[in-house]
Amino acid sequence: MYAIIRTGGKQYKVSTGDIVKIEKIAGEEGSSVVFSEVLAKDDVVGTPLVSGASVKATIVKQAKADKVIVFKKKRRQNYRRKNGHRQNITIVKIAEIA
C-alpha cells in the first residue's frame, strides 16, 4: 500500500514504515503529524485530492540538509561570488495510511 502526499510544495510517494526527508514543518521530535493532502492512494487518483484519506507520521528529527554551493562568475570581469546554503528539513517516519 502506498500513497502520494503533497507537503512543502513537493510530492512524495510513501508507504508504511518509510523514512522521508521533507521541508521543515513545526513540531518536536517524537510528536505525530497528519498529512491530509493525499493526491493518490494505491489505484485511486484524486481530483485533485482523495477524499477522506490521510497519512499519519512521526517526527524523527529536525535537521539541516547537505550544503549546496552557489558559485557565480562572469568571465574576464574579475567577478566571483561563492555562497553556501543549508535547507532546514524534517525527517519523518510514516506510521499509517488511512
C-alpha positions in Angstrom: 0.0 0.0 0.0 1.3 3.4 -1.0 0.2 7.0 -1.1 1.3 10.2 -2.8 1.2 13.2 -0.4 1.9 16.9 -1.0 3.8 18.9 1.5 6.1 21.9 1.2 5.3 22.3 -2.4 6.6 18.9 -3.3 5.1 15.5 -3.8 6.3 12.3 -2.1 5.4 8.6 -2.7 5.3 7.0 0.7 4.4 3.6 2.2 4.1 2.4 5.7 7.5 2.3 7.5 9.2 4.7 5.1 11.6 7.4 6.4 11.2 10.6 4.4 13.1 13.9 4.4 10.6 16.8 3.8 10.6 20.5 4.0 10.6 21.8 7.6 7.3 21.5 9.5 6.6 22.6 13.0 6.8 20.0 15.8 9.0 18.4 18.3 10.9 15.1 17.9 8.6 12.2 18.7 5.3 14.1 18.0 2.9 12.9 15.4 1.7 14.8 12.3 -1.1 14.1 9.8 -0.9 14.8 6.1 -4.3 15.4 4.8 -3.3 16.4 1.2 -3.3 12.9 -0.3 -3.1 13.0 -4.1 -3.3 9.3 -4.7 -3.8 6.1 -2.7 -3.0 2.8 -4.3 -5.1 2.7 -7.5 -7.3 5.7 -6.5 -6.3 9.0 -8.0 -7.9 12.1 -6.5 -9.3 15.1 -8.4 -7.2 16.8 -7.0 -7.3 15.1 -3.6 -8.6 11.7 -2.4 -11.5 12.5 -0.1 -11.2 11.0 3.4 -7.6 9.9 3.0 -4.8 10.9 5.4 -1.3 9.8 6.2 -0.1 9.7 9.8 3.7 10.1 10.5 6.0 10.6 13.5 8.7 13.3 13.5 12.1 11.5 13.9 14.4 14.5 13.7 14.6 18.2 12.9 17.8 18.7 10.9 19.6 20.6 8.1 20.2 19.1 4.6 23.6 18.9 2.9 25.3 22.1 1.9 24.6 23.4 -1.6 27.4 25.6 -3.1 26.2 28.6 -5.1 29.0 29.9 -7.3 28.6 32.9 -9.7 31.3 34.0 -12.1 31.5 36.4 -15.0 34.4 35.7 -17.3 37.0 38.4 -17.8 35.4 40.7 -15.3 37.2 39.6 -12.1 33.7 38.8 -10.6 33.4 35.7 -8.4 30.9 35.1 -5.6 30.7 31.9 -3.5 27.8 31.2 -1.1 26.6 28.1 0.7 23.1 27.2 1.7 21.7 24.5 4.1 18.0 24.0 4.0 16.1 23.1 7.2 14.4 19.7 6.9 12.3 17.4 8.9 12.8 13.6 8.9 9.5 11.7 9.4 8.6 8.1 9.6 5.3 7.1 8.0 3.2 5.2 10.5 -0.2 4.7 8.8 -2.0 5.3 5.6 -5.7 5.7 6.3 
